[in-house]
Amino acid sequence: MTAGNRLRQMDTGVAGALFLVLTLLVIVTPEGPRGPLGLGAAIALAGVQAGSIVGLRHRPEAGMAVAVAAGIGLQLLAPGIGWLGQVSAVLACYARLRPPRRSLWVLALLSGSAVIVLLTGGGTTETLLAAAGPALGWTLGELARTRELRRHEERQRIVAQERTRIARELHDVLAHTISVIVVQAQAAEDVFERRPEHARKALTTIGTAARGTLQELRVLLQTLSDDSGGTGPQPGLAQLPELAASLGTTGLRVDLRAEPVELPPAVDLSAYRIVQESLTNTLRHSQATRARVVVSRSGSAVSVEVSDDGPPRVQGRVTGSRHGLIGMRERARLLGGTFDAGPTAAGGFLVRADLPLEVAA
């Protein structure tokens, strides 16, 4: 299911819940309409006001205007259900989508109209309650908007940090590859006339290294970060046995099944990091005693699976390892691969990444 479909389903669910609440209030409120015509009109207006939430995400101002218009009708037919029906609930959804410079104008209009209309009738308590409803709705919506904004900024920060780390690692790989090209080119020049077969072999090595370097550059140019940092050698899938052994000393048994696969440096490094991060998450966020790592080749891609026997701790696996999951997903995406992670039916946790052997352009 796409993100757009999930949002539409959520909006539809909220609208349906609001419609049920409004309908119930219209029926049970003493000041509500009793005749079939008035009751039907009030329920229809309740459906219009609740349904306006579905259109808020695409046309917030138009949706809010429809909710207010329907609320005016509800205020005339059933004033006891709340000021302008339940327009405060719609305002909460509107404030979640729009910044305060817009939503505050709607809040002022609704609260101000409540004070002007109801205060003239002499009901001070009713006036205060009617004015407080939109204020409460706006506050809840603004808090939700602020929280979502912070989550988005946090995701962007995590992705930027991960890209910086990937860029540094790829810089090291590229530096090594270019050094090989320089050495082989010098060797070919030295023996070009006396031993042409050695020169031909050196040129073949240069061609292979150059193709790999072009792939690395494509990935590197996708990362908007600097290339500062250490210059030590980078690990790969060949170091998985050492990784498994080091985790074994902590009490986490790692069953390793890795087929020998010749991988480009960027893919080899990312595959290792995904396994390393997955096992680290298992160690930190789970009570698992056993983990399983499977690395296999399928067509033009290498598949990496890491699973454990759980169960998660109280804080929750996904929440606790959020940074790691975002980083692993970003690694797979930069290589043109796919990534998936989540709990299993048996109670453990499974991470799977499919990385193409040819780095995506």
N, C-alpha and C positions, 0 to 999 in steps of 0.2 A: 504494500500500500504506500502510495506517494505521500509526501508531506502535505500537498494540497488537499488530497482526499481526507487525510486525518483532520485537517482544520475544518473542512466542510462538515464532517461527521460531528466534530465537537460543537460547532455552531448550531447544527440541527438539534443536537441533544439539549443544549442550553435553551434554545427556543421552545422545544417541546416541553421541557420542565416548567418554563415560565408560563406557557399556555395552560398547563394543568393547574398551576397555582392560581392564575387569574380566573379561570373558569370556576374553580372551587370557591374563590372569594366572592364572585358574582352570585353564586347560588346561595351561599350560607350567610352572607352579610345582610343584616336586617334592613339596611337602607338600599339594598339592591332592587332591581325591577322584578315584578312578580308576573306581569302579563307575558304571554308567549312572544308577542312581538318585541317588547322591550328586552326580555331575556335573550331572545335570539340575536338582537342587535348588539347587546353587550358582549355576548360570547364571540360574535363575529369581530367586534373591535378588539377583544382580547387576542384573537388569533392574528389580527393585523399587527398589533403592538409586539407580540412575541415573535412573529415572523420577520419583523424588521431586523432582528439580530442576524439573520442569515445573510442579509445584504450589507451589513455594516462593514465587513472586511473589504469589499470592493468599492462601495460608495458610502463612506461613513456619514457625511453630512446629510445625504438624501435619506438614509436609513434612520438617522436620528430625527429628522423632520417628520417622517411617517410615524414614528413612535410617539412624538409629541401630539400630532394631530389625532391619532387614535386615543391618546390619553385624555384629550379634551372631551371627546365623546364619552369615554368611560367616566370622567368626572361629572358629566351631566346626568348620566344614567345610573351610576352606582358610586356616589362620592365616598361611601364608607370603605371602599377597598384600598384607598390610598390616594395621594395627590397625583392626579393625571394617571390613574391606574397604577402600574408598577414601572413608571418611566425611569425610576432610579436604577433598576436593574439594567435597563438598556444603556443608561448613562455610564454605568460601570464598564460595560463592554466597549462603549465609545471611547472612554478615557484610557482604556488599555491600548487602543489603536492610535490615538492622537496625542500630540504633546500638549502640555498645559496651556500654551498660548492660544489653543483652539478650544480645548475642553472646558477651560475655566469660563469662557463666555457662555457656554451652554449651562453650566452650573449656576452662574449668576442669573440667567434668564429663568430657570426653573425655580430656584429658591426665591428670587425676587417676586415672581408672579404669585407664588404661594403666600408670601407675606402680604402683598397688596390685596389679593382676592379674599383670603380667609380672615385677615385682621379686620376688615370692614364688617365681617359678620359677628365680631365680638368674641371669637373662640381663640384665646391666646394660646392655650395648650395645643390645640389642633394646629394652629399656625406654626408653632415651634416644631412640632413633629413633622409637619409637611415640609418645612424648610430643611430639617435635618436629614430627611430621606435622601434627597439628591446629593447632599454633602457627603453622606456616608457612601453612597454609590460611587461618587467621583473619587473618594479617597481609596476605596478598594481597587478601582480600576487603575489609578495612578500608581499604587503600590505594585500591582501586577506588571504594569508597563516598565517600571523601573527595574524590577527583578529580571524581567526578560532581557532588558537592555544590558544589565550587568552580566547575565549568562552569555549573551552574544559576545560581549567584549572579552570575557574570559576564554571563550572558545577561540576567538581570533588571536589572543595572546598565546595560548597553548600551541596553536598551529604555527605561529611565527617563530616561537622558540624551537619547535621541532624542525622547521625548515632550516633554521640557523645551524642546528646540530647536524642535519643531513648534509648541508652545504660544506661544513668543515670536514666531514668524513669523506665526501666525494672529492674534495680538494686533495686529500691525502692520496686517494686512489689515482687521481689524474696525475699528480706529481710523479708517482711511481711509474705509471704507464709512459709518460713523456720521457722520463729518464731512460727507460728501456729503448724507446725509439731512437734517442740520441746515440746511445751506446752501439746499437745495431747498425745505425747508419754509418758511424765512424768505422766499425769493423768491416762493413761492406766496401767502403772506400779503400781501406788498407789492402784488401785481398782481391779487389775487383779484377785485376789483370792476371795475377799469379794463380789464384784459386777461385775460378768463377763459380764453382758449385757452392762454396761457402758464402760467396757474395749473394748468390740466389737464395740461399736459406735465410740469410740475414734480411734480405728484402721481403721475403714471405713473412717473417716475424714482424717486420715493420708494418706491413699491410694489415696483419691481424690486430696488432696493437692500436693502429690508427682507427680501425673500425670501432674497436671497443671505446677508444677515446671520444669519438664522435657521439656514441651513445651516452657516455658519461656527461659530455657537455650539454646535451639536450636536457638531461635531468638537472644539471647544475644551473642552467639558465632559467629554469622554472622556479628556482628558489630565490626569493628577493631578500638575500641576507649577505653578510660579509663572509669572507673565507679565513678569518683569523682563527687561531687555536693551535692545538698540538699537531705534531706531524708524525706521530707513532704509527706503526702498522695497524691496519684494521682487521678485525676478526671475520670469520666466515663459518659456513656450516662444518668445516673440518674441525672447528674447535668445540663442537657440541658435546663430544665425550667428556672433555675437561669441564664444561659447564655443568653437565649432569653429575659428574663426580663431586664438584664443589657443593652442589645443592644437597647431595646425599649426606654430607656431614651435618646438615641442619635437621635431618629427619625426614626430608621429602625425597622419596624414592622416585627416580625418573627412568621410565622405560623408553629407550631410544630405538627407533626404527628409521634409519636414514639411508636411502639409496644413494650410491655415489653419483652425483650429478655435476656436470661441468657447467658452471654458471658465470655470467658476466660479473665483474667485481661489484657493481651497484646492487644487483639482485642478490648475490651471495651475502653481502653485508646486511641488506634489509631483511633477508630471511633469518639470518642469525639474530638480529636485533628483535624481530618479532617473537622468536622463540624465547630469547632472554627476558623480554619484558613480560611475556605471558607467564613464564615460570616465576618471575619475581612477584607478579600479582598474586599467583597462587600461594606463594610463601607468605605474603604480607596480609592478604585479605581473605584467606580461607583456612579452614581447619583440615584441609586435605593432607593425606599422608602419602599419596601416590599420584604421579602425573605421567602422562603418555605423550611422547612426541613422535610424529610420523611425518617424514619428508619423502615425497615421491614426485616423479615426473609424469605428467599427463599431456601428451602432445607437445605443444610449444610453450608449456607453462610448468612451473614447479609449484607443488601444493605443500603447504605447511599446516599441520594440525597439532594443536596442543590442548589436551583435555586433562581434567583431574576428577577425583571422586568426591570433592566437596566435603561437607556443606559450607556455605558462606558464613561469615561472622555476623553479628547483630547489625553492624553498620551497613552491610550490603556490599556485595562484590562490585557491582557496576559503579556505584557512587564512589567507593573508595579508590577504584582504579581508573577514574575518569580520565585523568591526564594520560595515562598509559594507553588506553584504548584510542583516544584521539590521535596520539602520536603514531600508533601502529596503522591506523586507518589512513593517515596522511602519507606514510611511507608507501603503502600499497597503491594509493591513488597516484602519487608522483611517478611510479613505475608503470602505470596503466593497468594495474591489477585490481583485484577485489578483496574485500575484507569483511568478515562477519564474526560476531562474538555474542554469546549469550548463554544463559543457563540451559542445562540439558534436562530431559525428563527424569533421569535417574538422580538428579540433585546436584550434579557437578557443574562444571563450566567448560565451554568449548570455544576455542579461538581457531579460525580457519582463514588462511590467506592464500590466494592464487596469484602468483607473480609471473608475468610473461618473461620468457628467456630473451626476447628482443625488447629492449627498453623502449617505451612509448615515446613518440616524437612530440 
